Amino acid sequence: MNGRLKRVPAARGGAWPQWVRANAAHYFALFRRKPRASAIPMWRTPCRVGVAAIVVVAAIAETMIAVDAWAITLTRRMPEWLIATFDRVTDLGKSVWLLVPIALALGAIALSASPALPRMSQRVFAAIAVRLGFLFVAVGLPGLVFTIAKRLVGRARPLVGGSADPFAYRPLGWSVEYASLPSGHAIDAFAIAMAVGALWPWARPLLWTYAVLIAVSRVVLTAHFPSDVVAGAVVGVVGVLLVRDWFAARGLAFLIGAGGLVQPLPGPSPARIKRVARHAAVSGKS
């Protein structure tokens, strides 16, 4: 199930703030649903989680020991044109490029979902809003949590103090220079790739290419060690999976199927969205 906004009684002219507030209230009410699915997603079985945790920790530790210092030394010898190229690319990894348009789109839906619209149009708006809400939470939440956590970890960024020492730490320092682990750009980029790809699997090759380029850019610019971006990638992917599972358990945009496989529910087609948008525009003028 995609979620459905309740029809708000038709209001007379000048009362649109009331139905906008009602739309928002009913939208957030969708997220107060109790879980409808008791199945555990396939990837979250204790054995798989335990093995994956061991592999990830070992990979990050090995990268710290064998790759970090070497990679930073190598990047300092790269040509200026390549560094300049990655400098232009890296800011595309910020989540704000996705979160702000999503917030504006949700606001537009709240303004457009007039009580005069047919029930089917209301359902289309609800389905779109649920998916946008998933993207907003799945992309924004991991980055927000670890923006705080990495300042508490206190790992020095490359070349702080003039060296590429991957084991320089200042825990609880709350300093930008000591906020290297994990990479915030990598968290955002991999969260975007994972979240958008969860809804539209056909886009995954392009999305994962984008995420890898953002991760590489952070190392080339000596803003992070390779282990920082590996950790960031893991945080971004796991954060999205947890949010997706939360939505799936409530039948919002996803469904937990047989064997614990989580699948996206079919959303409204582009043609239907265009029709609803036209109806909403006409309703808003009347």
C-alpha positions in Angstrom: 0.0 0.0 0.0 1.3 3.5 -0.8 -0.6 5.5 1.8 -3.6 7.7 1.3 -4.4 11.2 2.5 -7.9 11.5 3.9 -10.3 13.7 2.0 -10.7 17.0 3.6 -14.2 18.6 3.5 -14.5 21.2 0.8 -13.7 24.6 2.1 -15.0 28.0 0.9 -12.7 30.6 -0.4 -10.0 31.9 1.9 -9.9 28.7 4.0 -7.0 27.1 2.1 -4.6 27.3 5.2 -6.9 24.9 7.0 -6.8 22.2 4.3 -3.1 22.7 3.9 -2.6 22.0 7.6 -5.0 19.1 7.3 -3.0 17.7 4.4 0.2 17.9 6.4 -1.4 16.4 9.5 -2.8 13.4 7.5 0.5 12.9 5.8 2.4 12.7 9.0 -0.3 10.4 10.4 0.9 7.8 7.8 4.2 7.5 9.7 2.4 6.7 12.9 1.2 3.4 11.5 2.1 0.3 13.4 4.2 -2.2 11.5 2.1 -4.4 9.3 4.8 -6.9 8.3 6.4 -9.3 10.8 8.9 -10.7 8.3 12.5 -9.6 8.8 14.2 -8.3 5.7 16.6 -10.8 4.2 19.8 -8.8 4.8 19.1 -8.3 8.5 19.3 -11.9 9.7 21.8 -12.2 12.6 24.2 -14.3 10.7 24.4 -12.0 7.7 24.7 -8.8 9.9 27.4 -10.4 12.0 29.5 -11.6 9.0 29.0 -8.2 7.2 30.1 -6.3 10.3 33.3 -8.3 10.7 34.1 -7.9 7.0 33.4 -4.1 7.0 35.5 -3.5 10.2 38.4 -5.6 8.8 38.2 -3.8 5.5 38.3 -0.4 7.1 41.2 -1.3 9.4 43.2 -2.8 6.5 42.6 0.3 4.5 43.8 2.5 7.3 47.0 0.4 7.7 47.9 -0.3 4.1 46.3 2.3 1.9 45.5 5.6 3.6 49.0 7.2 3.9 50.1 5.8 0.5 47.0 7.2 -1.3 47.4 10.7 0.2 51.0 10.8 -0.8 50.0 9.7 -4.3 47.3 12.4 -4.7 49.8 15.1 -3.9 51.6 14.2 -7.1 48.5 14.3 -9.4 48.3 17.0 -12.1 46.6 20.2 -11.3 43.9 19.8 -14.0 42.7 16.5 -12.5 42.6 18.0 -9.0 40.6 21.0 -10.4 38.2 18.7 -12.1 37.5 16.8 -9.0 37.2 20.1 -7.1 34.2 21.0 -9.4 32.7 17.5 -9.0 32.9 17.1 -5.2 30.2 19.6 -4.2 27.7 17.5 -6.2 27.9 15.1 -3.3 26.1 17.4 -0.9 22.7 16.2 0.1 21.3 19.7 0.0 21.0 19.4 -3.8 18.4 16.7 -3.3 16.9 17.7 0.1 15.9 21.2 -0.7 14.0 20.3 -3.9 12.2 17.5 -2.1 11.2 19.9 0.7 9.9 22.3 -1.9 8.0 19.6 -3.7 6.4 18.4 -0.4 5.3 21.9 0.3 3.9 22.2 -3.2 1.9 19.0 -2.8 0.4 20.3 0.5 -0.6 23.5 -1.3 -2.0 21.6 -4.4 -3.9 18.8 -2.8 -7.2 20.6 -2.8 -10.2 19.0 -1.2 -12.0 19.6 -4.5 -9.8 17.1 -6.3 -11.1 13.6 -7.1 -10.2 10.8 -4.7 -7.8 9.2 -7.2 -5.9 12.5 -7.5 -5.6 12.6 -3.8 -4.2 9.1 -3.8 -1.6 10.1 -6.5 -0.5 13.0 -4.4 -0.2 10.8 -1.3 1.9 8.2 -3.2 4.2 10.9 -4.5 4.5 12.4 -1.0 5.3 9.1 0.6 8.1 8.5 -1.8 9.5 12.0 -1.4 9.3 11.5 2.3 11.3 8.3 2.1 14.0 10.0 0.0 14.2 13.0 2.5 14.5 10.8 5.6 16.8 8.2 4.0 19.2 10.8 2.6 19.1 13.3 5.4 19.1 11.2 8.5 22.4 9.3 8.2 24.3 12.5 7.3 22.7 14.4 10.2 23.6 11.7 12.8 27.1 11.2 11.6 27.8 14.9 11.2 27.7 14.9 15.0 29.3 11.5 15.5 32.4 12.2 13.4 33.3 15.2 15.4 33.2 13.1 18.5 35.4 10.4 16.9 37.9 13.2 16.2 40.0 11.6 13.4 42.4 14.2 11.8 42.0 15.0 8.2 44.9 14.3 5.8 47.8 16.7 6.1 46.6 18.3 9.4 49.8 19.1 11.2 51.7 18.6 7.9 51.6 14.8 7.8 49.5 12.0 6.3 49.3 10.1 9.5 46.1 8.0 9.4 46.2 7.4 13.2 46.0 11.0 14.4 43.0 11.5 16.6 41.6 14.1 18.9 38.4 12.5 20.4 35.6 14.8 21.5 37.4 17.8 20.0 34.4 19.0 18.0 36.7 20.5 15.3 36.4 20.5 11.5 40.0 19.6 11.2 39.4 16.5 13.3 36.2 15.3 11.7 37.5 13.0 9.0 35.8 9.7 9.9 33.4 9.0 8.2 33.3 11.2 5.1 30.1 13.3 5.1 30.2 13.6 1.3 30.5 9.8 0.9 27.6 9.3 3.3 25.4 11.7 1.3 26.4 10.4 -2.1 25.9 6.7 -1.3 22.7 7.4 0.5 21.4 9.2 -2.5 22.5 6.4 -4.8 20.9 3.8 -2.5 17.7 5.6 -1.8 16.9 6.7 -5.4 18.0 3.3 -6.6 15.7 1.6 -4.2 12.7 3.3 -5.8 14.0 3.2 -9.4 16.3 0.2 -9.9 16.9 1.1 -13.5 18.9 4.1 -12.5 21.4 2.2 -10.3 24.4 2.0 -12.7 24.4 5.8 -13.1 23.8 6.4 -9.4 26.6 4.2 -8.2 29.0 5.7 -10.7 28.1 9.1 -9.3 28.6 8.0 -5.7 32.0 6.4 -6.5 33.2 9.6 -8.2 32.2 11.7 -5.2 34.1 9.3 -2.9 37.2 9.5 -5.1 37.0 13.2 -5.2 37.3 13.5 -1.4 40.6 11.5 -1.5 42.0 13.4 -4.5 41.3 16.7 -2.8 43.0 15.3 0.4 39.8 16.1 2.4 39.6 12.5 3.5 41.5 9.2 3.7 40.3 6.3 1.6 39.1 4.6 4.8 36.9 7.6 5.6 35.0 7.3 2.3 34.7 3.5 2.7 33.2 4.0 6.2 31.0 6.8 4.8 29.7 4.5 2.0 28.8 1.9 4.5 27.0 4.3 6.7 25.1 5.8 3.8 24.0 2.4 2.4 23.0 0.9 5.8 21.2 4.0 6.9 19.0 3.9 3.7 18.4 0.2 4.2 17.1 0.8 7.7 14.8 3.6 6.7 13.6 1.5 3.7 12.8 -1.4 6.0 10.9 0.9 8.3 8.7 2.1 5.4 8.3 -1.4 4.1 7.1 -2.7 7.4 4.2 -0.2 7.2 3.5 -0.7 3.6 4.7 2.7 2.6 6.3 2.7 -0.9 7.9 -0.7 -0.2 6.7 -4.2 0.6 8.5 -7.1 2.4 7.9 -10.0 0.2 8.5 -13.7 0.4 11.9 -14.7 1.8 12.4 -11.2 3.3 13.0 -9.5 0.0 12.1 -5.8 0.1 10.6 -4.5 -3.2 9.3 -1.1 -4.2 5.6 -0.8 -4.7 4.5 0.5 -8.2 4.0 4.3 -8.1 1.8 6.5 -10.3 2.8 6.7 -13.9 4.2 10.0 -15.4 1.0 10.3 -17.5 -1.2 10.0 -14.5 1.0 12.5 -12.6 0.6 15.0 -15.5 -3.2 14.6 -15.5 -3.4 15.1 -11.7 -1.1 18.2 -12.0 -3.4 19.7 -14.6 -6.5 19.0 -12.5 -4.8 20.6 -9.4 -3.8 23.7 -11.4 -7.4 24.1 -12.6 -8.8 23.5 -9.1 -6.4 26.0 -7.7 -7.6 28.7 -10.0 -11.3 28.0 -9.4 
